[in-house]
Amino acid sequence: MRFSYPLRVRYVECDQQGVVFNAHYFAYFDHVLTEVWRHAGIPYKEMIAAGTEMMVVEASARFKAPARFEDEIELVWWLTRLGRSSITSRIDVKRDGELLVEGEMRHVFVDLEKGGSRPIPGNVRSALEPYVEETAEPEPAAEARA
């Protein structure tokens, strides 16, 4: 299952060229993740109160086309990996179905009391499982198969 969340580009998010400044896409990625927690029914504050947090360890964005002030964009989020102590998310930013940005983030779950990584809590894993859509290995090129 993929989670979709609409957003309208604000003027403050645009640079002098009138397009969304690249760093704002990472804020968009974080925003959609917050909404995913709500949608999945995971009480994030309760997870933190129980001693578990997750930290970003890797983030990337591949820019295809710009979003501009007042554009209505769609953030499409899903998991490409649900590991033992980490998750990898894919976030597509679209406008009218056109792919503008491909984003990816990896989070590691950490033990707030002891420090270091920890297994994903069972209730969190169960809530996230419906969003997993593992990426298939790409087919080898025709020349490589010959």
C-alpha atoms as an extended CHARMM CRD file, in Angstrom:
* protein
*
       146  EXT
         1         1  MET       CA              0.0000000000        0.0000000000        0.0000000000  PROA      1               0.0000000000
         2         2  ARG       CA              1.2220000000        3.4990000000       -0.8170000000  PROA      2               0.0000000000
         3         3  PHE       CA              0.2820000000        6.5230000000        1.2660000000  PROA      3               0.0000000000
         4         4  SER       CA             -0.5220000000        9.7360000000       -0.5760000000  PROA      4               0.0000000000
         5         5  TYR       CA             -0.6460000000       13.2180000000        0.9240000000  PROA      5               0.0000000000
         6         6  PRO       CA             -1.4580000000       16.4940000000       -0.9130000000  PROA      6               0.0000000000
         7         7  LEU       CA              0.4860000000       19.6840000000       -0.3240000000  PROA      7               0.0000000000
         8         8  ARG       CA              0.4270000000       23.1660000000       -1.8730000000  PROA      8               0.0000000000
         9         9  VAL       CA              3.7840000000       24.8670000000       -2.4670000000  PROA      9               0.0000000000
        10        10  ARG       CA              4.1330000000       28.0440000000       -0.4290000000  PROA      10              0.0000000000
        11        11  TYR       CA              5.9730000000       31.1520000000       -1.6030000000  PROA      11              0.0000000000
        12        12  VAL       CA              8.5070000000       30.9000000000        1.2420000000  PROA      12              0.0000000000
        13        13  GLU       CA              9.6370000000       27.4830000000       -0.1050000000  PROA      13              0.0000000000
        14        14  CYS       CA             10.6960000000       28.9300000000       -3.4710000000  PROA      14              0.0000000000
        15        15  ASP       CA             14.0680000000       30.3330000000       -4.4850000000  PROA      15              0.0000000000
        16        16  GLN       CA             14.8470000000       33.3480000000       -6.6920000000  PROA      16              0.0000000000
        17        17  GLN       CA             14.1570000000       31.2520000000       -9.7950000000  PROA      17              0.0000000000
        18        18  GLY       CA             10.6080000000       30.6910000000       -8.5650000000  PROA      18              0.0000000000
        19        19  VAL       CA             11.0130000000       26.9640000000       -7.9410000000  PROA      19              0.0000000000
        20        20  VAL       CA             11.0170000000       24.9680000000       -4.7290000000  PROA      20              0.0000000000
        21        21  PHE       CA             14.4680000000       25.2220000000       -3.1460000000  PROA      21              0.0000000000
        22        22  ASN       CA             15.9820000000       21.7300000000       -3.0480000000  PROA      22              0.0000000000
        23        23  ALA       CA             16.3330000000       21.5010000000        0.7500000000  PROA      23              0.0000000000
        24        24  HSD       CA             12.5870000000       21.9450000000        1.1930000000  PROA      24              0.0000000000
        25        25  TYR       CA             11.9750000000       18.5540000000       -0.3920000000  PROA      25              0.0000000000
        26        26  PHE       CA             13.5880000000       16.9340000000        2.6500000000  PROA      26              0.0000000000
        27        27  ALA       CA             11.1460000000       18.8350000000        4.8660000000  PROA      27              0.0000000000
        28        28  TYR       CA              8.3480000000       17.5010000000        2.6250000000  PROA      28              0.0000000000
        29        29  PHE       CA              9.6960000000       13.9690000000        3.1300000000  PROA      29              0.0000000000
        30        30  ASP       CA              9.6250000000       14.4520000000        6.9000000000  PROA      30              0.0000000000
        31        31  HSD       CA              6.1220000000       15.9290000000        6.7180000000  PROA      31              0.0000000000
        32        32  VAL       CA              4.6940000000       12.9520000000        4.8340000000  PROA      32              0.0000000000
        33        33  LEU       CA              6.3330000000       10.5640000000        7.3100000000  PROA      33              0.0000000000
        34        34  THR       CA              4.5450000000       12.3340000000       10.1720000000  PROA      34              0.0000000000
        35        35  GLU       CA              1.2610000000       11.8630000000        8.3330000000  PROA      35              0.0000000000
        36        36  VAL       CA              2.0690000000        8.1840000000        7.6900000000  PROA      36              0.0000000000
        37        37  TRP       CA              2.4080000000        7.5860000000       11.4360000000  PROA      37              0.0000000000
        38        38  ARG       CA             -1.0710000000        9.0610000000       11.9360000000  PROA      38              0.0000000000
        39        39  HSD       CA             -2.5260000000        7.0360000000        9.0620000000  PROA      39              0.0000000000
        40        40  ALA       CA             -0.9400000000        3.8090000000       10.3130000000  PROA      40              0.0000000000
        41        41  GLY       CA             -2.2930000000        4.3680000000       13.8270000000  PROA      41              0.0000000000
        42        42  ILE       CA              1.1520000000        4.3750000000       15.4160000000  PROA      42              0.0000000000
        43        43  PRO       CA              1.2080000000        6.6960000000       18.4190000000  PROA      43              0.0000000000
        44        44  TYR       CA              4.6530000000        8.2030000000       17.7780000000  PROA      44              0.0000000000
        45        45  LYS       CA              4.7150000000       10.0590000000       21.1090000000  PROA      45              0.0000000000
        46        46  GLU       CA              3.9680000000        6.7830000000       22.9030000000  PROA      46              0.0000000000
        47        47  MET       CA              6.7940000000        5.0390000000       21.0460000000  PROA      47              0.0000000000
        48        48  ILE       CA              9.1790000000        7.7530000000       22.2320000000  PROA      48              0.0000000000
        49        49  ALA       CA              7.7730000000        7.5700000000       25.7840000000  PROA      49              0.0000000000
        50        50  ALA       CA              8.4950000000        3.8090000000       25.6800000000  PROA      50              0.0000000000
        51        51  GLY       CA             12.1420000000        4.5520000000       24.8830000000  PROA      51              0.0000000000
        52        52  THR       CA             12.2730000000        4.0700000000       21.1020000000  PROA      52              0.0000000000
        53        53  GLU       CA             13.0510000000        6.7280000000       18.5300000000  PROA      53              0.0000000000
        54        54  MET       CA             14.1270000000        6.5920000000       14.9110000000  PROA      54              0.0000000000
        55        55  MET       CA             16.8950000000        8.6170000000       13.3350000000  PROA      55              0.0000000000
        56        56  VAL       CA             17.6380000000        9.4730000000        9.7270000000  PROA      56              0.0000000000
        57        57  VAL       CA             20.8970000000        7.8440000000        8.6440000000  PROA      57              0.0000000000
        58        58  GLU       CA             20.6020000000        8.4210000000        4.9160000000  PROA      58              0.0000000000
        59        59  ALA       CA             18.5520000000       10.6890000000        2.6500000000  PROA      59              0.0000000000
        60        60  SER       CA             18.6670000000       11.3480000000       -1.0660000000  PROA      60              0.0000000000
        61        61  ALA       CA             16.6650000000       13.0860000000       -3.7680000000  PROA      61              0.0000000000
        62        62  ARG       CA             16.7540000000       12.7770000000       -7.5400000000  PROA      62              0.0000000000
        63        63  PHE       CA             15.3130000000       15.8750000000       -9.1940000000  PROA      63              0.0000000000
        64        64  LYS       CA             13.3840000000       15.3860000000      -12.4360000000  PROA      64              0.0000000000
        65        65  ALA       CA             11.3580000000       18.6140000000      -12.8060000000  PROA      65              0.0000000000
        66        66  PRO       CA             10.6880000000       21.6820000000      -10.6380000000  PROA      66              0.0000000000
        67        67  ALA       CA              7.6760000000       22.4400000000       -8.4840000000  PROA      67              0.0000000000
        68        68  ARG       CA              6.6590000000       26.0900000000       -8.3080000000  PROA      68              0.0000000000
        69        69  PHE       CA              4.7190000000       28.4480000000       -6.0350000000  PROA      69              0.0000000000
        70        70  GLU       CA              1.0420000000       27.4840000000       -5.7310000000  PROA      70              0.0000000000
        71        71  ASP       CA              1.5690000000       24.0810000000       -7.3810000000  PROA      71              0.0000000000
        72        72  GLU       CA             -0.5520000000       21.3620000000       -5.8520000000  PROA      72              0.0000000000
        73        73  ILE       CA              1.8080000000       18.4650000000       -5.3420000000  PROA      73              0.0000000000
        74        74  GLU       CA              1.2700000000       14.9420000000       -4.1070000000  PROA      74              0.0000000000
        75        75  LEU       CA              3.7040000000       13.1540000000       -1.8000000000  PROA      75              0.0000000000
        76        76  VAL       CA              3.5280000000        9.3910000000       -2.3490000000  PROA      76              0.0000000000
        77        77  TRP       CA              5.2500000000        7.3300000000        0.3450000000  PROA      77              0.0000000000
        78        78  TRP       CA              5.9160000000        3.6010000000        0.7880000000  PROA      78              0.0000000000
        79        79  LEU       CA              8.4960000000        1.3110000000        2.3190000000  PROA      79              0.0000000000
        80        80  THR       CA             10.9910000000       -0.4410000000        0.1000000000  PROA      80              0.0000000000
        81        81  ARG       CA             12.5750000000       -2.2580000000        3.0430000000  PROA      81              0.0000000000
        82        82  LEU       CA             11.4160000000       -3.2140000000        6.5190000000  PROA      82              0.0000000000
        83        83  GLY       CA             14.5190000000       -4.5410000000        8.2320000000  PROA      83              0.0000000000
        84        84  ARG       CA             15.2620000000       -5.7480000000       11.7320000000  PROA      84              0.0000000000
        85        85  SER       CA             16.1580000000       -2.3020000000       13.0810000000  PROA      85              0.0000000000
        86        86  SER       CA             15.7380000000        0.0030000000       10.0970000000  PROA      86              0.0000000000
        87        87  ILE       CA             13.3140000000        1.0530000000        7.3970000000  PROA      87              0.0000000000
        88        88  THR       CA             13.9070000000        2.4570000000        3.9360000000  PROA      88              0.0000000000
        89        89  SER       CA             11.2220000000        4.7290000000        2.5020000000  PROA      89              0.0000000000
        90        90  ARG       CA             10.6000000000        5.9320000000       -1.0250000000  PROA      90              0.0000000000
        91        91  ILE       CA              8.8810000000        9.2630000000       -1.5160000000  PROA      91              0.0000000000
        92        92  ASP       CA              7.7330000000       10.4060000000       -4.9470000000  PROA      92              0.0000000000
        93        93  VAL       CA              6.7740000000       14.0490000000       -5.3750000000  PROA      93              0.0000000000
        94        94  LYS       CA              4.2500000000       14.4220000000       -8.1990000000  PROA      94              0.0000000000
        95        95  ARG       CA              2.2320000000       17.1620000000       -9.8590000000  PROA      95              0.0000000000
        96        96  ASP       CA             -0.7470000000       16.0400000000      -11.9210000000  PROA      96              0.0000000000
        97        97  GLY       CA              0.8140000000       12.5710000000      -12.1490000000  PROA      97              0.0000000000
        98        98  GLU       CA              4.1990000000       13.8870000000      -13.3670000000  PROA      98              0.0000000000
        99        99  LEU       CA              7.1420000000       12.6850000000      -11.2900000000  PROA      99              0.0000000000
       100       100  LEU       CA              9.0930000000       15.7160000000      -10.0460000000  PROA      100             0.0000000000
       101       101  VAL       CA             11.3620000000       14.2170000000       -7.3930000000  PROA      101             0.0000000000
       102       102  GLU       CA             12.3030000000       10.6910000000       -6.3270000000  PROA      102             0.0000000000
       103       103  GLY       CA             13.2610000000       10.6400000000       -2.6650000000  PROA      103             0.0000000000
       104       104  GLU       CA             14.6290000000        7.9530000000       -0.4030000000  PROA      104             0.0000000000
       105       105  MET       CA             15.2390000000        7.9400000000        3.3380000000  PROA      105             0.0000000000
       106       106  ARG       CA             16.6390000000        5.3250000000        5.6790000000  PROA      106             0.0000000000
       107       107  HSD       CA             15.8040000000        5.4540000000        9.3770000000  PROA      107             0.0000000000
       108       108  VAL       CA             17.3130000000        3.3640000000       12.1440000000  PROA      108             0.0000000000
       109       109  PHE       CA             15.3870000000        2.6640000000       15.3220000000  PROA      109             0.0000000000
       110       110  VAL       CA             17.3720000000        3.5390000000       18.4360000000  PROA      110             0.0000000000
       111       111  ASP       CA             17.0880000000        2.8020000000       22.1330000000  PROA      111             0.0000000000
       112       112  LEU       CA             16.8660000000        6.1850000000       23.8650000000  PROA      112             0.0000000000
       113       113  GLU       CA             18.0410000000        4.8650000000       27.2300000000  PROA      113             0.0000000000
       114       114  LYS       CA             20.9420000000        2.6330000000       26.1750000000  PROA      114             0.0000000000
       115       115  GLY       CA             21.8220000000        4.2770000000       22.8840000000  PROA      115             0.0000000000
       116       116  GLY       CA             22.4850000000        2.3600000000       19.7060000000  PROA      116             0.0000000000
       117       117  SER       CA             20.1330000000        0.6120000000       17.3440000000  PROA      117             0.0000000000
       118       118  ARG       CA             17.3320000000       -1.6500000000       18.5130000000  PROA      118             0.0000000000
       119       119  PRO       CA             14.8360000000       -3.9490000000       16.8340000000  PROA      119             0.0000000000
       120       120  ILE       CA             11.7010000000       -2.3130000000       15.4880000000  PROA      120             0.0000000000
       121       121  PRO       CA              8.9970000000       -2.7160000000       18.1660000000  PROA      121             0.0000000000
       122       122  GLY       CA              6.4080000000       -5.3520000000       17.2610000000  PROA      122             0.0000000000
       123       123  ASN       CA              3.4450000000       -2.9750000000       17.1950000000  PROA      123             0.0000000000
       124       124  VAL       CA              5.3540000000       -0.5970000000       14.9090000000  PROA      124             0.0000000000
       125       125  ARG       CA              6.4310000000       -3.4200000000       12.5920000000  PROA      125             0.0000000000
       126       126  SER       CA              2.8280000000       -4.6750000000       12.3360000000  PROA      126             0.0000000000
       127       127  ALA       CA              1.5300000000       -1.1980000000       11.5480000000  PROA      127             0.0000000000
       128       128  LEU       CA              4.1760000000       -0.6500000000        8.8370000000  PROA      128             0.0000000000
       129       129  GLU       CA              3.9390000000       -4.0440000000        7.1080000000  PROA      129             0.0000000000
       130       130  PRO       CA              1.0320000000       -3.0320000000        4.8120000000  PROA      130             0.0000000000
       131       131  TYR       CA              3.2010000000       -0.2560000000        3.3340000000  PROA      131             0.0000000000
       132       132  VAL       CA              6.0580000000       -2.5330000000        2.2520000000  PROA      132             0.0000000000
       133       133  GLU       CA              6.5790000000       -2.7720000000       -1.4850000000  PROA      133             0.0000000000
       134       134  GLU       CA             10.0660000000       -4.1520000000       -1.8830000000  PROA      134             0.0000000000
       135       135  THR       CA             11.7850000000       -3.1500000000       -5.0710000000  PROA      135             0.0000000000
       136       136  ALA       CA             12.4410000000       -5.9350000000       -7.5220000000  PROA      136             0.0000000000
       137       137  GLU       CA             15.9020000000       -6.4550000000       -8.9400000000  PROA      137             0.0000000000
       138       138  PRO       CA             16.1340000000       -4.8480000000      -12.3790000000  PROA      138             0.0000000000
       139       139  GLU       CA             16.1320000000       -7.1440000000      -15.3820000000  PROA      139             0.0000000000
       140       140  PRO       CA             19.5550000000       -7.5250000000      -16.9810000000  PROA      140             0.0000000000
       141       141  ALA       CA             20.0240000000       -5.5930000000      -20.2100000000  PROA      141             0.0000000000
       142       142  ALA       CA             19.3980000000       -7.4960000000      -23.4300000000  PROA      142             0.0000000000
       143       143  GLU       CA             23.1070000000       -7.3850000000      -24.3280000000  PROA      143             0.0000000000
       144       144  ALA       CA             24.0630000000       -8.8570000000      -20.9500000000  PROA      144             0.0000000000
       145       145  ARG       CA             21.6870000000      -11.7970000000      -21.4490000000  PROA      145             0.0000000000
       146       146  ALA       CA             23.1140000000      -12.7360000000      -24.8530000000  PROA      146             0.0000000000
